[in-house]
């Protein structure tokens, strides 16, 4: 059964979309992974994945506007990224202003999104679907929370971010969804072991799970979203940290599934 993981942040600028692409690509080296860009008013994953206009036949925006079927949106990136053991399948959002405005007016329907997840998961035989959401508390955020199996919250070590993350955890609790906390872009002045301690303490406070703490990586920033960093730099410190986070996430999700099965 396909596990759906939403990746979210309370504020923009946390590196959420970069982490989404790199976590998905790391998972896709050994699993079949779908990625959905649900940041409908500010999509960016298509840039990181290096997609040109002619490679996209339809988008999630077209589905929500009733103008396309889920199968038409799927872009198979497996061969492009030489993923022999796993696979990566991407459903982009439209970057056309007129589509964004039409969606704002029409809104999103839970049934349509659930149907899209089901059909994409079945057609591509996916192990995971990763959903990149729009920052803050928006309609698409609530939609993703209601449809996902787990939520990864990305935050900086910043008072405003952490306060907002606590709000997001409380919102996720209303849907009875497990949450994972990832601290990103930890500044050079903060020791990583101190950031990890803060993250673990916050996870206990939030009744959440601590996923990882990522240092501020100038080489990742300098990449300027031109590619999936972990695939281009598999031996980098950032790639190793992402792999550890993915292993932790898979282990926790497997444990939750086993626990549910025993009930």
Secondary structure, DSSP 8 states (H G I E B T S, - for coil): --EEEEEE-SSS-S-HHHHHHHHHHHHTTTSEEEEEEE-TTS--HHHHTT--GGG----HHHHHTTS--HHHHEEE-TTTTT-SSSEEEEE-----HHHHHHHHHH---HHHHHHHHHHHHHHHT-SEEEEEE-SSS-HHHHHHHHH-SEEEEEE-S-HHHHHHHHHHHHHHHHTT-EEEEEEEEE-TTS-HHHHHHHHHHHHHHTT-EEEEEEE--HHHHHTTTSS-HHHH-TTSHHHHHHHHHHHHHHHHHHHHHHHHHH-
